[in-house]
Amino acid sequence: MPEAAIRTEALVKDYGTARGLDGLDLEVLTGEVFGFLGPNGAGKTTAIRLFVDLIRPTSGEATVLGLDPRSDGVELRRRLGYLPGDFVVDGRQSGRELLTYLANLRGRVAATRIDDLAERLGLDTTREVKTLSRGNRQKIGVIQAFMHEPELLVLDEPTSGLDPFLQAEFVAMAREVAAEGRTVFMSSHVMSEVQRCADRVGVIRAGRLVTVESIHELGQRSARHVEVLFAAPVPAEDFAGVSGLRDVAVAGSRLTCRLDGPADELLKAIAAHPVITITAEEPDLTDVFFESFDIGRDDAG
Amino acid sequence: MLADSFTKWLWDRRRSIATWTVAVAAVGGFYAAFWPTIDSPDMRDAIENYPSGLLEALNYTDIATPSGYLSATVYGLVVAALVIVYSVSAGARLVAGDEEAGTLDLVLAHPLSRSRLALQRYAALVVSLVTISSGLLVVIVALVKPFDLTGISFGDLLAMHVHLVLFGMVFGAMAYAAGAATGRRAPAVGGGALLAVFGFAANGILPQVDGLEWIDRLSPFAWLNGGAPLQNGLQIVDLSIMVVLVVVLVATGTVAFERRDVSV
């Protein structure tokens, strides 16, 4: 069995006034995309900065790529890519200047790699950073984290500021990393973002891991929103007895409902009438998540 | 230019360093060019009538010779003040400024130790001080003939500049150490400013109090100019004090930086 990319045991980080982590036990497997989900202030950034040795734990242990961040920090950081949650850099330099410098600190980055990634994300690296939009700055952050093809990517809210097209591109990049057997650890406070990208998701709340779930399994047992347009008005009672169906609403020839479980019974009930269109959305795991684990939606950001 | 954090620091501040070099050379040269005006009977009479305490406070006691004049006005006062301002503000930025701006995280997530980053940047600060000091040296050498700054040997002038660079390194190290230990600019600038105020008082004013004559030995201004390197060449004891202080400050700051949490 391959060594875990990240493993923590009873990790505690006390900030004096507040507690950032309160006994975090976490295991991230090599080759997976792990989503680290939690409301703002739950301890996501604290955990991430501990992995990179920017801060030190009060107690407990963290092992990243089999190394102790505290004692083997330089070797560890050679092998990982990090994107800070708040990616700020000196504005009086071009993207190319910054990326070249960071690549030189790393030592071995293929010369064409920066250009390829910049082209892929549509970033003009000749422009001064201060003239770039937030989204374009974030692209620089993503490029510097990915460019040296690290074994482990530790990304704090990687898609913040990126438009939907670039978010999709980011998802593709993360999946490629996992397909090559490398590991992605990314934090987010939005379930839908993690859902598209991650194999597993861990939920952190008040410095503790609440649960770890497989996205695939979660999707199977979560409700989908289904909408059907019939050729003629249908009676609502035809769908009243269908198992797993909730929130049934019929307005003339339009049926909307939420399906939880197998679709067979619903399909057969629908088939009794002439159908024009049918739409079944991918389940939004946000709902199932907050229902299953009784995590307050309000503090989910 | 972007090979490591040493060259990157210099490259990022190339405009600032150039501006400071020109400014220090211009102000220093401007004061030096006033020598022929000072070197007149009227001015000498005027200065002789100053209270001796004031003359001592300003280090103007030997102002009637070119080297004494340059030593007191240019190196001991105006340029010293500019070098302090530069060194403290640059020293405070080495770690604390970067950290407060939120830009330190990214670099520290790369494969280099904090000490290495910090020491490379301090070394870059030293190089910038040498650059600034060299600009002034060139100007002063150029002014010797046209402005009758006679009786100054090039060796002594060079010695003065060695003292000047180390003087800047002390203030840079003070600001660096306070900033590296706390991660905040205010204590870094405050530490440097405090040293400057104490140094100025301990050099000119406090020694005039009975029983406090010795306090002059604790002033960076005394290490810079007390032994009059412009007349007497390198002052080994003063230089050694400054070197030791720089080493202690930089080492202390670096160790503290290595141990603490980096703030977001």
Interface residues (C-beta under 8 A of the other chain):
Chain A: T45 R49 V52 L54 I55 R56 G73 V74 E75 R77 R78 L80 Y82 P84 D86 F87 V88 V89 D90 R92 Q93 E97 T100 Y101 L102 N104 L105 R106 G107 G141 Q144
Chain B: L2 A3 D4 S5 K8 D12 A101 G102 T103 D105 L106 V107 L108 A109 H110 P111 L112 S113 D261 V262 V264
